[in-house]
Amino acid sequence: MTPSILLLLWQTLSRFRPVLGTLFSLVHYAIALTLLYSGLVHYAMQYQFYKSVIDYDLFPTSFDVVVAKVFPSAEIAIAISLLTPCLQPIGRVLAIVAFSGFSILHWVTLLRGRTISCGCFGSESDPISLRTAICVTLVALFLVITRGGVTTESLVTSQ
């Protein structure tokens, strides 16, 4: 691209900063609510979640138990921190780590040729597929690109 095209693109995007900031904030709230819902489902269906963790066949069984016990609490804690303004910086970092881990987990499972349920939302979860791996990777990339969070103010003032 030539510099003039890049300048035109930048000027065009600058006009939409407030709208993009609001959109990004809504996406971040949706991610937080998704984590909250997932954590609550994992608490409600602990046995099914434990079975999902075992199905991945990545860790020793003793570690699977720890993951199955701690993970729902971590999801809920990340969600609450993303929804609480004073905790958002910590929540953003943890969300990036969590979704990057989910992404790696999906791709490793696909590369190993395993056909298992994602386990993301209990027994009703889709099996891991190229579509689910891409979706989780896009969420992780979105969080990384937006540094875990974007506010309307930061978009408007960063010119």
KAPE-V132849 format. One record per residue. OMEGA is omega in whole degrees, -180 to 180 (* if undefined). Layout:
BEGIN
omega->{OMEGA	OMEGA}
END
This chain:
BEGIN
omega->{178	180	-179	178	178	178	178	178	179	180	179	179	180	179	-176	-177	179	180	179	178	178	179	179	178	178	178	179	176	178	177	179	-180	176	177	179	179	-179	179	179	177	179	175	-177	-177	-174	-178	179	179	177	178	178	179	179	-178	178	176	179	-174	172	-176	-179	178	176	180	179	180	-178	179	-173	-171	179	178	179	178	-179	179	178	180	-180	180	177	-179	-179	-173	-177	180	-175	179	178	180	180	179	-180	178	177	179	-178	-178	173	176	177	-179	179	179	178	-177	178	179	178	-179	177	177	-179	177	-179	176	178	-179	-175	-177	178	-173	-178	-177	176	172	178	-179	177	180	-179	178	179	-180	-180	178	179	177	179	179	177	180	179	-178	-180	-179	176	180	179	174	178	-178	-178	178	-177	-174	-177	-179	*}
END
